[in-house]
Amino acid sequence: MKFKKRYLKDFVYGSIDGIITTFAVVSGVVGASLSYGVIVVLGLANLLADGISMAVGNYLSTKSEIERINQKRKEFHDMVRKNPSFEKEKLIEIFKDKGFSDEVIKHLVEEITLNKEGWEKLMLSEYYGNYQKINPKNTAFATFVAFVVAGSIPLLAFIFAYAFEFFKEYALPLAIVLTGFSLFMVGTLKASITKKHPIRSGIETLLVGGIAALVAFFVGYFLKGLAS
């Protein structure tokens, strides 16, 4: 359960990117009147390539952030040795911002500063969160899986159209419906991160993602028209 919560952010935003990106690609090439087989191949190729690209980017950015926090940890160690009173003042300010009384703050600071390791964890967690518990490989994996799984949803309509003659007439409308539904569902999942109401978060994600998808569709359609 802790694993799921820790990497939920990567899963959610990987899903949103995958849905919008795939829809943009497949809806754009529809304007070129390509066969459904070509659309499926292009969609899958883009899905895997962009999924890997996003995973690598997530891995490198998370790894860099952890390295930066480790440097801050070292700086904190040095500062406590050289100027502990300055770090104590920063700790006092943190508790003041949280609304503690001066008497309680004095007691808390005295207790916390006796344990240098605990003091360090508190300060770093306050400013940077629990990055030390995050594995860059896991964030990359969560992003890749989310991108590919969620991103394949808009492509399903064209896979059905390729396999079954009946779906060919309804491929694009079905892709639009599937894209909207998946954006809404991911938005409700996002609510556990943003602490918003699930329905409100779902509608917000649907609207924002829908606008991005529509823009991508019309840009792709227009550029395909120029190319033809």
C-alpha positions, -999 to 999 in steps of 0.1 A, spaced: 0 0 0 28 24 8 45 16 -25 13 25 -43 9 58 -25 46 67 -30 45 63 -68 9 73 -74 19 107 -87 41 91 -113 13 67 -123 -13 95 -126 7 119 -146 22 92 -168 -14 81 -175 -26 116 -185 4 120 -208 -1 86 -224 -38 92 -231 -34 127 -246 -2 118 -266 -17 86 -281 -50 103 -290 -31 132 -306 -11 108 -328 -39 85 -339 -64 113 -345 -39 133 -365 -31 104 -389 -68 98 -394 -68 130 -415 -44 114 -439 -68 86 -446 -43 60 -438 -53 24 -433 -63 12 -398 -33 -12 -398 -9 18 -403 -27 38 -376 -23 9 -352 14 4 -360 21 42 -357 1 44 -325 19 14 -309 53 26 -320 47 61 -305 33 45 -274 64 25 -267 89 52 -278 73 80 -258 67 57 -228 104 48 -227 113 85 -232 91 96 -203 104 68 -181 141 78 -188 133 115 -181 115 106 -149 144 84 -138 170 111 -145 150 139 -129 142 119 -97 178 107 -94 191 143 -98 166 155 -71 178 128 -47 214 137 -53 206 174 -47 189 165 -14 219 143 -4 241 174 -10 217 194 12 220 167 39 258 171 38 254 209 40 231 205 70 257 183 88 283 210 82 261 238 93 251 221 125 287 217 134 297 253 124 266 273 134 240 252 152 221 283 165 212 293 129 197 259 122 178 260 156 163 294 145 151 278 113 135 250 133 118 275 156 104 293 125 90 260 112 71 254 144 59 290 146 44 286 111 26 255 123 10 276 152 28 261 182 32 283 213 66 296 224 66 274 254 59 242 234 84 253 207 111 257 233 105 222 246 103 206 211 135 223 200 154 211 230 142 175 225 147 174 188 182 190 187 195 163 211 191 138 183 211 150 153 198 122 130 162 129 138 167 166 136 182 162 101 153 140 89 128 164 102 144 194 85 149 177 51 114 162 52 100 196 59 117 212 29 119 183 4 95 155 14 105 119 17 127 117 -13 151 94 4 124 67 3 118 70 -34 136 47 -59 143 64 -93 139 30 -110 105 25 -95 93 60 -105 105 53 -140 87 19 -141 55 34 -127 56 61 -154 63 37 -182 35 12 -172 10 40 -167 19 57 -200 16 24 -220 -15 10 -202 -35 43 -202 -22 54 -235 -34 23 -252 -70 31 -244 -75 57 -272 -59 32 -296 -83 4 -288 -109 18 -311 -86 16 -341 -75 -19 -331 -111 -29 -331 -116 -12 -365 -86 -31 -379 -99 -64 -366 -136 -59 -372 -152 -43 -402 -182 -31 -381 -160 -7 -360 -144 11 -389 -172 37 -392 -171 44 -355 -134 43 -348 -128 80 -342 -160 87 -322 -152 57 -301 -117 69 -295 -130 102 -284 -154 86 -259 -127 63 -246 -103 92 -242 -128 113 -223 -137 84 -200 -101 75 -193 -92 111 -186 -121 114 -161 -112 82 -143 -75 92 -140 -87 126 -127 -107 109 -99 -75 90 -90 -56 122 -90 -79 135 -63 -60 113 -37 -29 134 -45 -45 169 -48 -70 162 -20 -99 175 -42 -133 159 -45 -129 129 -69 -158 140 -92 -145 176 -94 -110 164 -100 -123 140 -127 -142 168 -145 -112 192 -143 -88 166 -158 -114 158 -185 -117 194 -195 -80 203 -194 -70 170 -211 -99 173 -235 -88 208 -246 -52 196 -251 -64 166 -271 -87 187 -293 -59 212 -300 -36 183 -309 -63 168 -331 -70 200 -351 -32 208 -354 -26 173 -367 -55 174 -390 -45 208 -404 -8 197 -409 -20 165 -426 -41 187 -450 -10 208 -459 10 177 -465 -16 162 -489 
